[in-house]
Amino acid sequence: MSVPVSAESSPEQPRRRGLQTLRTQASTVPRAWLPGAVGYACLLIGLVDIASAIFPKLKRSRMHTWTGQLPGGTTTLAAAGTLVIGILLVLLAHALRRRKRRAWRMVCVLLPLGAALHVLRWHQIGPAVVSMTLFVVVLVHRREFYAKADPRTRWRALFNLIVMGAVSLALGLLIVSAHPHSEMGNPDLLARLKETVWGLFGLDGPVDYRTDRTRDLVGYSLAALGLVTAFTSGYLALRPEKPEPELTAEEEVKVRALLDRHGERDSLGYFALRRDKSVLFSPTGKAAISYRVISGVMLASGDPVGDVEAWPGAIKVFMAAAREHAWVPAVMGCSEVGGEVWTREAGLDALELGDEAIVDASTFSLSGRAMRNVRQMVKRIERNGYSCKVRRVGELDRAEKLRIADAAARWRGTDTERGFSMALGRFGDLGDDECVVVTAHKAPEEGEPAGGDDLKAVLHFVPWGPDGISLELMRRDRAADPGLNELLIVAALQAVPALGVRRVSLNFAMFRSALARGERIGAGPVLRAWRGLLVFLSRWFQIESLYKFNAKFQPEWEPRFLVYPSTRDLPRIGFAAMQAEAFITLGMPKFGRKRQRQGLLPAPTGPESVAPAA
């Protein structure tokens, strides 16, 4: 029996639908340049509004006589309103460049309002036309501004109060100084400062002006500055708080299951269990990516956890979340295989960051000329009464866990805990019993009481599959003898084969290949200059010292990569990475947070703590 073909199911219809789909997709393709252009235009309009409201001479025009017919209070309020709108436009410019939907909504209100105030106050058609033109552009291209808000905390309210208060004070001084004073002479700086401070709270100060209209203009402008400072700070304090990134108990169970099946793939896989990271799973649940959002950068570390075949699905989920919030996607320290998958599936670029030092513990030996310096240093410090213990964390009792954690906290050397990509952030948790801890102890000398605090250093390794461990913490007593770090590493490499461990990841040496090639015979001038810069930077960042320390143990070097969208994003990603590793701290201190004694003990430092102490 034949089936009649209707007009809706004709052969031409699928082709028409396909053409319509292509047209729809073409009309919704994001324009990468548009949000940036709109943001800078908004910034320029805001600065012009601020300048025109502060400096009275800028408001003069051929049509100024027309505005003189308006009531003085009308134009005075218009000037204060222009100042407030200008400040808000400046504040919203960065969010517009990041395609934030909430910023777009506010700008759609501020631009026409600012244009109306320009016409009302000074009858300036040019600025009003520019504002309305930008308003039409953002309205027509509203689909370009789709990004959701970033995670936030109420500490931003205090930060805004401090910054906006300083900006309002500076602008207020300019306003007080720019308007003509009384004929009795110009007030001194202290009087102008008092006038500004009182004016921010809506009160009259000691400065007198020539006319009542000028006095009202300055008073309204200062009150507007104080109002916008209080309003923005109050809004940030009262708006709903989005939770900080965290790994929930259910997500941790899933990630641990993936590590049990595929943990041998990546030495950084276990660090996905940091409690201050968020995690995204592939649609099948067979792969996961842990990340943290910092300064608008969605920063992941290491390779995805789980089955390699499921990595593309997890990467697609990761990139979709980045696009939804207009975050810059980036990956720190992925392997060569991981870098290939990221670049292929997400269309990103890769840059070699350095190399990871991996030692085969089953073949490690102190014999041979290459190990002569390490061998001599270890023997010397052993003669000074030092010895080491190598154990699983599950073998420690609670008292010893607390003792090690407290000692590591005392030896940290900085107020801020460091680490993100190669740090676990805890010690002694009940779920980390398979971690390996190496402690160094010193026998009491003659005349010293026995039973004192003999703990002098600690190493902490996390599991790397069934036959590997990865170093995440190395700290020692600053008063201990030099060479203690070498003793700890050697003791670990000699003892872990009995625990079923063959592969030991020591640490990551940034730009190792450049340092190694730059010191060889025949290195070109560019490579030598690059190495010289790295050596110079090593005075503040342990670049060369980490490389030389790891090289003592004759490791195999595995390259690690940074994955990023474009070259222009590298400064922003680098800044976010330094924040993640706590080399730069911009957030407010978290007062009242107590150290947890059960499970979550003091957090360790990141990879920079592995360099040998002088």
C-alpha positions as CSV (number, residue, x, y, z in Angstrom):
1,M,0.0,0.0,0.0
2,S,1.4,3.3,-1.0
3,V,1.6,6.2,1.5
4,P,0.6,9.6,0.2
5,V,3.3,12.3,0.4
6,S,2.0,15.5,1.9
7,A,3.3,19.0,1.4
8,E,4.9,19.0,4.9
9,S,6.9,15.8,4.1
10,S,8.0,16.7,0.6
11,P,11.6,16.3,-0.3
12,E,12.0,20.0,-0.5
13,Q,11.0,20.5,3.1
14,P,14.0,19.0,4.8
15,R,16.3,21.1,2.7
16,R,14.3,24.2,3.6
17,R,14.5,23.3,7.2
18,G,18.2,22.9,6.9
19,L,18.7,26.3,5.3
20,Q,16.5,27.9,8.0
21,T,18.6,26.2,10.7
22,L,21.8,27.5,9.1
23,R,20.4,31.0,8.9
24,T,19.3,30.8,12.6
25,Q,22.8,29.5,13.6
26,A,24.5,32.2,11.6
27,S,22.4,34.9,13.2
28,T,23.2,33.7,16.7
29,V,27.0,33.1,16.2
30,P,28.7,35.1,19.1
31,R,30.6,38.1,17.9
32,A,33.8,38.0,19.9
33,W,34.5,41.7,19.3
34,L,31.1,43.1,20.2
35,P,31.0,42.8,24.0
36,G,34.5,44.3,24.2
37,A,33.6,47.2,22.0
38,V,30.4,47.8,23.9
39,G,32.3,47.6,27.3
40,Y,34.9,50.2,26.2
41,A,32.3,52.5,24.8
42,C,30.3,52.2,28.1
43,L,33.5,53.0,30.0
44,L,34.2,56.1,27.8
45,I,30.7,57.4,28.2
46,G,30.9,56.9,32.0
47,L,34.2,58.8,32.2
48,V,32.7,61.7,30.1
49,D,29.7,61.8,32.4
50,I,31.9,61.9,35.5
51,A,34.2,64.6,34.1
52,S,31.2,66.8,32.9
53,A,29.6,66.5,36.4
54,I,32.8,67.4,38.2
55,F,34.2,70.3,36.2
56,P,31.7,73.1,35.6
57,K,33.5,74.5,32.6
58,L,32.9,71.4,30.5
59,K,29.2,72.0,30.6
60,R,29.3,75.2,28.6
61,S,27.7,75.2,25.1
62,R,26.0,77.5,22.7
63,M,22.7,76.4,24.0
64,H,23.6,76.9,27.7
65,T,21.3,79.9,27.9
66,W,18.4,77.5,27.4
67,T,19.2,75.6,30.5
68,G,19.3,78.8,32.5
69,Q,15.5,79.0,32.1
70,L,15.1,75.7,34.0
71,P,14.7,75.7,37.8
72,G,18.1,75.6,39.6
73,G,17.1,72.5,41.5
74,T,16.3,70.6,38.3
75,T,19.7,71.2,36.8
76,T,21.5,70.5,40.1
77,L,19.8,67.2,40.5
78,A,20.6,66.4,36.9
79,A,24.3,67.0,37.5
80,A,24.3,64.7,40.5
81,G,22.4,62.1,38.6
82,T,24.9,62.3,35.7
83,L,27.7,61.7,38.2
84,V,26.0,58.6,39.6
85,I,25.2,57.2,36.1
86,G,28.8,57.8,35.0
87,I,30.2,55.9,38.0
88,L,27.8,53.0,37.5
89,L,28.6,52.8,33.8
90,V,32.3,52.6,34.6
91,L,31.6,49.8,37.1
92,L,29.5,47.9,34.6
93,A,32.0,48.2,31.7
94,H,34.0,45.1,32.7
95,A,30.9,43.0,33.2
96,L,29.7,44.0,29.8
97,R,33.0,42.9,28.2
98,R,32.3,39.5,29.9
99,R,28.8,39.3,28.4
100,K,27.1,39.4,31.8
101,R,23.3,39.5,31.4
102,R,22.7,41.4,34.6
103,A,25.1,44.2,33.5
104,W,23.2,44.4,30.2
105,R,19.9,45.0,31.9
106,M,21.3,47.8,34.1
107,V,23.0,49.5,31.1
108,C,19.8,49.4,29.2
109,V,18.3,51.6,31.9
110,L,21.3,53.9,32.6
111,L,22.1,54.9,29.0
112,P,18.7,56.5,28.1
113,L,18.5,58.0,31.5
114,G,21.9,59.5,31.1
115,A,21.1,60.9,27.7
116,A,17.9,62.5,29.1
117,L,20.0,64.2,31.8
118,H,22.5,65.5,29.3
119,V,19.6,67.2,27.4
120,L,17.9,68.4,30.5
121,R,21.0,69.9,32.2
122,W,23.1,71.3,29.3
123,H,21.1,70.6,26.1
124,Q,24.1,68.7,24.8
125,I,22.8,66.7,21.8
126,G,26.2,65.0,21.0
127,P,26.6,63.0,24.2
128,A,22.9,62.1,24.3
129,V,23.1,60.8,20.7
130,V,26.2,58.7,21.5
131,S,24.4,57.2,24.6
132,M,21.3,56.4,22.6
133,T,23.3,54.9,19.8
134,L,25.0,52.6,22.2
135,F,21.7,51.8,23.8
136,V,20.3,50.7,20.4
137,V,23.4,48.6,19.7
138,V,23.1,46.7,23.0
139,L,19.4,46.3,22.5
140,V,19.7,44.9,19.0
141,H,22.5,42.5,20.0
142,R,21.0,41.5,23.3
143,R,21.7,37.8,22.6
144,E,25.4,38.5,22.9
145,F,25.0,39.2,26.6
146,Y,23.9,35.8,28.0
147,A,26.4,35.0,30.8
148,K,25.2,34.3,34.3
149,A,26.7,35.8,37.4
150,D,29.9,34.5,39.0
151,P,30.1,32.7,42.4
152,R,30.2,35.4,45.0
153,T,30.5,36.0,48.8
154,R,29.6,38.9,51.0
155,W,33.2,39.8,51.5
156,R,32.8,41.7,48.2
157,A,30.5,44.2,50.0
158,L,33.3,45.2,52.4
159,F,35.8,45.3,49.5
160,N,33.4,47.5,47.5
161,L,32.9,49.8,50.6
162,I,36.6,50.4,50.9
163,V,37.3,50.9,47.2
164,M,34.2,52.9,46.4
165,G,34.7,55.0,49.6
166,A,38.3,55.9,48.4
167,V,37.0,56.7,44.9
168,S,34.2,58.8,46.3
169,L,36.5,60.7,48.5
170,A,38.9,61.5,45.6
171,L,36.1,62.5,43.3
172,G,34.5,64.6,46.1
173,L,37.8,66.5,46.6
174,L,37.8,67.2,42.9
175,I,34.3,68.5,43.0
176,V,34.9,70.7,46.0
177,S,38.1,72.1,44.4
178,A,36.7,72.6,40.9
179,H,33.7,74.9,41.8
180,P,34.2,78.6,42.7
181,H,34.4,79.4,46.3
182,S,33.4,82.6,48.2
183,E,35.4,85.8,47.8
184,M,37.0,85.3,51.2
185,G,39.6,83.1,49.6
186,N,40.2,79.5,48.7
187,P,39.9,77.0,51.6
188,D,42.9,74.9,52.6
189,L,43.2,71.2,52.0
190,L,41.9,70.3,55.5
191,A,38.8,72.4,55.0
192,R,38.1,70.9,51.6
193,L,38.6,67.4,53.0
194,K,36.1,68.1,55.8
195,E,33.6,69.5,53.3
196,T,34.0,66.3,51.2
197,V,33.6,63.9,54.2
198,W,30.5,65.8,55.6
199,G,29.1,66.0,52.1
200,L,29.3,62.3,51.5
201,F,27.0,61.9,54.5
202,G,24.6,64.6,53.2
203,L,25.7,67.3,55.6
204,D,27.0,70.9,55.1
205,G,30.7,71.4,55.6
206,P,32.9,74.5,56.4
207,V,33.4,75.6,52.8
208,D,31.4,78.6,51.5
209,Y,30.5,79.1,47.8
210,R,29.7,82.2,45.8
211,T,26.1,81.2,45.0
212,D,23.4,79.1,46.5
213,R,23.2,77.2,43.2
214,T,26.8,76.2,43.4
215,R,26.4,75.2,47.0
216,D,23.5,73.0,46.1
217,L,25.3,71.5,43.1
218,V,28.3,70.5,45.3
219,G,26.1,69.2,48.1
220,Y,23.9,67.1,45.8
221,S,27.0,65.7,44.0
222,L,28.7,64.7,47.2
223,A,25.5,63.2,48.6
224,A,25.1,61.3,45.3
225,L,28.6,59.8,45.7
226,G,27.9,58.8,49.3
227,L,24.5,57.3,48.2
228,V,26.0,55.2,45.3
229,T,28.7,53.9,47.7
230,A,26.2,52.9,50.3
231,F,23.8,51.5,47.7
232,T,26.3,49.3,45.9
233,S,27.8,48.1,49.2
234,G,24.4,47.4,50.7
235,Y,23.3,45.5,47.5
236,L,26.4,43.3,47.6
237,A,25.8,42.6,51.3
238,L,22.1,41.8,51.1
239,R,22.0,39.8,47.8
240,P,21.9,36.0,48.0
241,E,25.3,34.5,48.6
242,K,26.4,31.9,46.1
243,P,28.3,29.0,47.7
244,E,32.0,28.7,47.3
245,P,33.3,25.8,45.2
246,E,33.2,22.6,47.1
247,L,33.3,18.9,46.6
248,T,30.1,17.4,48.0
249,A,30.2,14.0,49.8
250,E,28.2,12.4,46.9
251,E,30.6,13.8,44.3
252,E,33.6,12.7,46.3
253,V,32.3,9.1,46.3
254,K,32.0,9.2,42.5
255,V,35.4,10.7,42.0
256,R,37.0,8.1,44.3
257,A,35.3,5.3,42.3
258,L,36.8,6.8,39.1
259,L,40.2,6.9,40.7
260,D,39.9,3.3,41.9
261,R,39.4,2.3,38.2
262,H,41.6,4.7,36.4
263,G,43.8,6.4,39.0
264,E,47.0,5.1,37.5
265,R,46.5,7.3,34.4
266,D,47.6,10.6,36.0
267,S,49.8,11.4,39.0
268,L,47.6,14.5,39.7
269,G,44.3,12.6,39.6
270,Y,44.1,12.4,43.4
271,F,44.2,16.1,43.8
272,A,40.7,16.3,42.2
273,L,39.6,15.3,45.8
274,R,40.4,18.8,47.1
275,R,37.4,20.0,49.0
276,D,37.6,23.5,47.6
277,K,37.1,22.4,44.0
278,S,33.9,21.9,42.1
279,V,33.5,19.0,39.8
280,L,31.7,18.3,36.5
281,F,30.9,14.8,35.2
282,S,30.5,13.5,31.6
283,P,27.0,12.6,30.5
284,T,27.9,8.9,31.1
285,G,29.5,9.6,34.5
286,K,32.7,7.8,33.4
287,A,34.9,10.9,33.5
288,A,35.0,14.1,35.6
289,I,36.9,17.4,35.7
290,S,37.5,19.3,38.9
291,Y,38.0,23.1,38.7
292,R,37.7,26.4,40.5
293,V,36.6,29.8,39.1
294,I,39.1,32.6,39.9
295,S,38.8,36.1,38.5
296,G,36.6,34.9,35.6
297,V,38.9,32.0,34.7
298,M,37.5,28.4,34.9
299,L,40.7,26.7,36.0
300,A,41.1,23.0,35.9
301,S,44.3,21.0,36.9
302,G,45.7,17.8,35.5
303,D,43.9,15.5,33.2
304,P,40.2,14.6,33.5
305,V,39.6,11.8,35.9
306,G,38.2,8.5,34.6
307,D,38.0,6.6,31.3
308,V,39.9,8.3,28.5
309,E,37.1,7.5,26.1
310,A,34.7,9.5,28.2
311,W,37.0,12.5,28.4
312,P,35.5,14.3,25.4
313,G,32.1,14.2,27.0
314,A,33.4,15.8,30.2
315,I,35.3,18.4,28.2
316,K,32.1,19.3,26.3
317,V,30.3,19.8,29.7
318,F,33.2,21.9,31.0
319,M,33.2,24.1,27.9
320,A,29.4,24.5,28.0
321,A,29.6,25.8,31.6
322,A,32.4,28.2,30.6
323,R,30.4,29.6,27.7
324,E,27.3,29.8,29.9
325,H,29.1,32.1,32.4
326,A,31.5,33.7,30.0
327,W,34.5,32.2,31.9
328,V,37.9,31.8,30.3
329,P,38.6,28.0,30.2
330,A,42.1,26.9,31.1
331,V,43.9,23.7,32.3
332,M,47.1,23.7,34.4
333,G,49.5,20.8,34.3
334,C,47.8,18.4,32.0
335,S,49.8,15.6,30.4
336,E,50.7,15.3,26.7
337,V,47.8,13.0,26.1
338,G,45.4,15.2,28.0
339,G,46.7,18.3,26.1
340,E,46.0,16.5,22.8
341,V,42.4,15.7,23.8
342,W,41.8,19.2,25.1
343,T,43.1,20.9,22.0
344,R,41.2,18.5,19.7
345,E,37.8,18.5,21.5
346,A,37.7,22.1,22.7
347,G,39.7,23.9,20.0
348,L,42.2,25.3,22.6
349,D,46.0,25.8,22.4
350,A,48.7,24.2,24.5
351,L,51.9,25.6,26.0
352,E,54.6,23.5,27.7
353,L,54.9,24.6,31.3
354,G,57.6,22.3,32.5
355,D,58.3,18.7,33.5
356,E,57.3,16.4,36.2
357,A,60.0,14.4,37.9
358,I,59.2,10.6,38.2
359,V,61.5,8.1,39.8
360,D,61.2,4.3,39.4
361,A,61.6,3.2,43.1
362,S,62.2,-0.4,42.1
363,T,65.5,0.4,40.3
364,F,66.6,3.4,42.4
365,S,70.0,3.2,44.0
366,L,72.5,5.5,45.6
367,S,75.4,3.8,44.0
368,G,77.3,5.4,41.0
369,R,79.0,8.6,40.4
370,A,75.8,10.5,39.5
371,M,74.5,9.9,43.0
372,R,77.7,10.8,44.8
373,N,76.6,14.1,46.2
374,V,73.3,12.8,47.4
375,R,75.0,9.7,48.9
376,Q,77.5,11.9,50.8
377,M,74.8,14.3,52.1
378,V,72.6,11.4,53.3
379,K,75.4,9.7,55.2
380,R,76.5,13.0,56.8
381,I,73.0,13.8,58.1
382,E,72.5,10.2,59.3
383,R,75.7,10.6,61.3
384,N,74.2,13.6,62.9
385,G,71.5,11.4,64.5
386,Y,68.6,11.7,62.0
387,S,66.4,8.7,61.0
388,C,63.2,8.3,59.0
389,K,60.0,6.4,59.3
390,V,57.9,5.5,56.2
391,R,54.2,4.5,56.8
392,R,50.7,4.6,55.4
393,V,48.6,7.4,57.0
394,G,46.1,4.7,58.1
395,E,48.8,3.3,60.4
396,L,49.0,6.5,62.4
397,D,46.9,7.0,65.5
398,R,45.0,10.2,66.1
399,A,47.6,11.7,68.4
400,E,50.4,11.3,65.9
401,K,48.3,12.7,63.1
402,L,47.7,15.8,65.1
403,R,51.4,16.0,66.0
404,I,52.5,15.9,62.4
405,A,49.8,18.3,61.3
406,D,50.7,20.9,64.0
407,A,54.4,20.6,63.1
408,A,53.7,21.1,59.4
409,A,51.6,24.2,60.3
410,R,54.4,25.7,62.4
411,W,57.0,25.1,59.6
412,R,54.9,26.5,56.8
413,G,56.7,29.9,56.8
414,T,53.7,31.9,55.3
415,D,50.4,33.1,56.6
416,T,48.5,31.7,53.6
417,E,48.3,28.1,52.6
418,R,49.5,27.5,49.1
419,G,48.6,24.9,46.6
420,F,45.9,24.1,44.0
421,S,47.2,21.8,41.2
422,M,49.5,19.6,43.3
423,A,48.2,19.9,46.9
424,L,45.5,18.0,48.6
425,G,44.6,20.7,51.2
426,R,44.4,18.3,54.2
427,F,46.2,15.7,56.2
428,G,44.9,12.7,58.2
429,D,41.4,12.5,56.7
430,L,39.7,9.2,57.2
431,G,39.4,8.7,53.4
432,D,43.1,9.2,52.9
433,D,44.5,6.2,54.7
434,E,46.3,5.0,51.6
435,C,48.5,8.1,51.6
436,V,52.1,7.7,52.5
437,V,53.8,9.8,55.2
438,V,57.6,10.0,55.7
439,T,58.8,11.6,59.0
440,A,62.3,12.5,60.0
441,H,63.4,12.3,63.6
442,K,66.5,13.3,65.5
443,A,68.0,11.3,68.4
444,P,68.6,13.5,71.5
445,E,72.1,14.6,72.0
446,E,74.1,14.2,75.3
447,G,72.6,16.3,78.0
448,E,69.2,16.6,76.3
449,P,66.1,15.1,78.0
450,A,64.7,12.0,76.3
451,G,61.2,12.0,75.0
452,G,61.2,15.5,73.6
453,D,59.9,16.7,70.3
454,D,62.2,14.8,67.9
455,L,60.0,15.4,64.8
456,K,62.1,17.5,62.3
457,A,60.5,17.0,58.9
458,V,57.6,15.4,57.0
459,L,56.8,14.3,53.5
460,H,53.3,13.4,52.4
461,F,52.4,11.4,49.3
462,V,49.0,10.8,47.8
463,P,48.1,7.6,45.9
464,W,48.7,7.4,42.2
465,G,46.9,4.3,41.2
466,P,47.8,0.9,42.8
467,D,51.6,1.2,42.4
468,G,52.4,4.9,42.5
469,I,52.5,7.9,44.9
470,S,52.7,11.6,44.2
471,L,54.4,14.1,46.5
472,E,52.2,16.9,47.7
473,L,53.8,18.2,50.9
474,M,57.4,18.6,52.1
475,R,58.2,20.6,55.2
476,R,60.9,20.7,57.7
477,D,62.0,22.5,60.8
478,R,64.0,25.6,59.8
479,A,66.5,24.9,62.5
480,A,67.2,21.3,61.2
481,D,70.5,20.4,59.5
482,P,70.9,20.9,55.7
483,G,70.4,17.8,53.7
484,L,67.3,16.6,55.5
485,N,65.2,16.9,52.4
486,E,67.5,14.6,50.5
487,L,67.3,12.1,53.4
488,L,63.5,12.1,53.3
489,I,63.4,11.5,49.5
490,V,66.0,8.7,49.7
491,A,64.2,7.0,52.6
492,A,60.9,7.1,50.7
493,L,62.4,5.7,47.5
494,Q,64.1,2.9,49.4
495,A,61.1,2.0,51.6
496,V,58.0,2.3,49.3
497,P,58.7,-0.9,47.2
498,A,57.8,-2.9,50.3
499,L,54.5,-1.1,50.2
500,G,53.8,-2.1,46.6
501,V,54.8,1.2,45.2
502,R,57.0,1.5,42.1
503,R,56.4,4.9,40.6
504,V,57.1,8.0,42.7
505,S,56.3,11.5,41.4
506,L,58.5,14.0,43.1
507,N,57.4,17.3,41.8
508,F,56.9,19.7,38.9
509,A,59.8,21.8,37.6
510,M,58.6,24.8,35.6
511,F,60.4,25.5,32.3
512,R,62.8,22.7,33.0
513,S,63.6,22.1,29.3
514,A,64.6,25.8,28.8
515,L,66.9,25.7,31.9
516,A,68.5,22.4,30.7
517,R,68.9,23.4,27.1
518,G,70.0,26.9,27.9
519,E,73.1,25.8,29.8
520,R,74.3,23.4,27.1
521,I,77.1,24.1,24.6
522,G,75.7,25.6,21.4
523,A,72.6,27.2,22.9
524,G,71.5,30.2,20.9
525,P,71.3,33.8,22.2
526,V,67.5,33.6,22.5
527,L,67.6,30.4,24.6
528,R,70.4,31.8,26.7
529,A,68.5,35.0,27.3
530,W,65.3,33.0,28.3
531,R,67.4,30.9,30.7
532,G,68.9,34.1,32.2
533,L,65.5,35.5,32.8
534,L,64.4,32.3,34.5
535,V,67.5,32.3,36.7
536,F,66.8,36.0,37.6
537,L,63.1,35.2,38.5
538,S,64.3,32.3,40.6
539,R,65.3,34.9,43.3
540,W,61.6,35.2,44.1
541,F,60.1,32.0,42.6
542,Q,61.8,28.7,43.1
543,I,62.2,27.8,39.5
544,E,65.9,26.8,39.1
545,S,66.1,25.4,42.7
546,L,63.2,23.0,42.1
547,Y,64.7,21.7,38.9
548,K,68.2,21.1,40.4
549,F,66.8,19.5,43.5
550,N,64.7,17.0,41.5
551,A,67.5,16.3,39.1
552,K,69.6,14.9,41.9
553,F,67.6,11.7,41.9
554,Q,68.0,11.0,38.2
555,P,64.3,11.0,37.4
556,E,62.4,10.6,34.1
557,W,60.9,13.9,33.0
558,E,57.3,13.9,31.8
559,P,56.1,17.2,30.2
560,R,53.2,19.1,31.5
561,F,51.1,21.7,29.6
562,L,48.9,24.7,30.0
563,V,45.8,24.7,27.8
564,Y,44.3,28.1,27.0
565,P,41.9,29.6,24.4
566,S,44.2,32.4,22.9
567,T,47.4,34.3,23.6
568,R,45.6,37.4,24.8
569,D,44.1,35.3,27.6
570,L,47.5,34.2,29.0
571,P,48.0,37.2,31.3
572,R,44.6,36.7,32.8
573,I,45.1,33.0,33.2
574,G,48.5,33.5,34.7
575,F,47.1,35.9,37.3
576,A,44.3,33.5,38.2
577,A,46.8,30.6,38.5
578,M,48.9,32.6,40.9
579,Q,45.8,33.4,42.9
580,A,44.9,29.7,42.9
581,E,48.3,28.7,44.2
582,A,48.0,31.6,46.8
583,F,51.1,33.5,45.5
584,I,48.6,36.4,45.2
585,T,45.8,36.9,47.7
586,L,43.1,39.4,46.9
587,G,40.2,38.0,48.9
588,M,39.3,39.1,52.4
589,P,40.5,37.0,55.4
590,K,38.1,34.3,56.5
591,F,37.7,35.2,60.2
592,G,36.4,32.7,62.6
593,R,37.3,29.6,60.6
594,K,38.7,27.1,63.1
595,R,41.0,24.3,62.3
596,Q,39.1,21.0,62.2
597,R,40.7,18.3,64.3
598,Q,38.9,15.4,62.9
599,G,39.9,14.5,59.4
600,L,40.5,18.0,58.0
601,L,43.8,18.9,59.6
602,P,46.0,21.9,58.5
603,A,46.3,22.1,54.7
604,P,49.6,21.6,53.1
605,T,51.5,23.9,50.8
606,G,51.8,23.6,47.0
607,P,54.6,22.5,44.9
608,E,56.8,25.4,45.8
609,S,57.4,23.9,49.2
610,V,59.4,21.0,47.8
611,A,62.6,23.0,47.1
612,P,65.5,22.2,49.5
613,A,65.9,24.6,52.3
614,A,69.1,26.4,52.5
